[in-house]
């Protein structure tokens, strides 16, 4: 990235003898929405806390807007942050909570009142200024927390799993609201989550983290469709993994369940006779033959789950089980367990896991 | 079930009688100063006594200073321990309990030896510095109550997240303690403050051995030389203590309510 707004340069964090973040490197452009996605303990929150200034990196540097902030205290960084636990001040009303950062910054009373009004409108709670946090639902509290973080016009917005404590419906609507506000304000945002659907739906780019390292950085499309490591492939989305043997390395052929599948240039140096793990997303597989699908495998239906608009079918292929999704069609009965079937896919959709 | 309830009431009645009968007897005795009829003469005499007014005022001022010192020491300490050094909490709790184990007379003799007029820190050299030493001594005596009250208050809020939320909004430590932490533990602090007040108002040993004109030594002096007035003073002291307890109860209704926290 030519001129990154946030530059995290080879940071490392060690607690006692444990290194929780290892050589983490990332550039974030101005106005970009980047999500840190990973399982618990992968170091995503620690990186966020280092950006906020709550933790000091053991090594490396953090640069925001061209200024090295690595050793600056959190209250000197002009960053907004929303916490998982809301963290509204219980003794202050909604309006006073939103005004807190402005008062600390010494903004005049009329300007503070104007800004608080703007923020209340932004989060669509204009009538809630006089309420106390305990009088709000979880979703409303988190919107107030977002308004409070944005009120002092921070350079950077950090969101630490802000939706994980909310129920599913509120989570989806608030996630869309956050993204709309972020786009509207054009504020550079880092979003920490362990929910892949959340990350895929609102991010410009996703950093998938594991074991304190960035496994892969890419757009949601790239992360989902072109995972570069086995961890990313397994962590993001549902994945069918088939074991195959390279039958002809020069021709790019892999044998799965006595069928030769052409994977062409994806062998990545594997030789004839090598065993490979091949992965396929459920939506890339079809029951029966389909135009554009050049690879075919035979199997037996072992399970059928009716999920409403989608039917998830499990097919036993050799020693493996493959999951695939088909749309529900009211005029066609769902497949039956025990039926012999063919499944097809485009060999180009196969991912070779290394 | 019914039998258990019966014995519970019996136990309650015995306890109440143990507590209230001497109190009622004292009250009744305090009203008998005028021969053959009940009157408030003893209270009139006590409240009209210039020494009562002087010693009571002195003790109230000392109590207020003790509360101020206690709050200044305990609130930042308890806050910092919860925030940054939770591992030393058991040690600090033990230290704050020491004034309950070590008698006040031992503490005051230690003070007299340590801070005599020939020591490098001659607190006992004049009346004002002795008053200061008395305030410090009382803050020590009240420490178990003040620390526990504040620590309990801090337990009801998410100290770390609230601190970080204030920090990221630009607040420094003073702003965080004064505008975020203190208002949210104010009721707990007031509970500690009223307990401190109740302790200081009736304290005898330290004030007497440091020779200060406090309410405790005055109570003792009146008790040794008069008949009805000590009973009236005991009732007044009870009323003050109960008044403090009632104020704690009333104030606790106005405590900031914690927001719905996520699970």
Interface residues (C-beta under 8 A of the other chain):
Chain A: X52 X53 X54 X73 X74 X75 X77 X78 X79 X80 X81 X83 X84 X85 X86 X87 X88 X89 X90 X91 X100 X101 X104 X105 X132 X133 X134 X136 X137 X138 X141 X145 X148 X149 X152 X164 X165 X166
Chain B: X157 X158 X161 X162 X164 X165 X166 X167 X168 X169 X170 X171 X172 X175 X179 X180 X183 X184 X256 X257 X258 X259 X260 X261 X262 X263
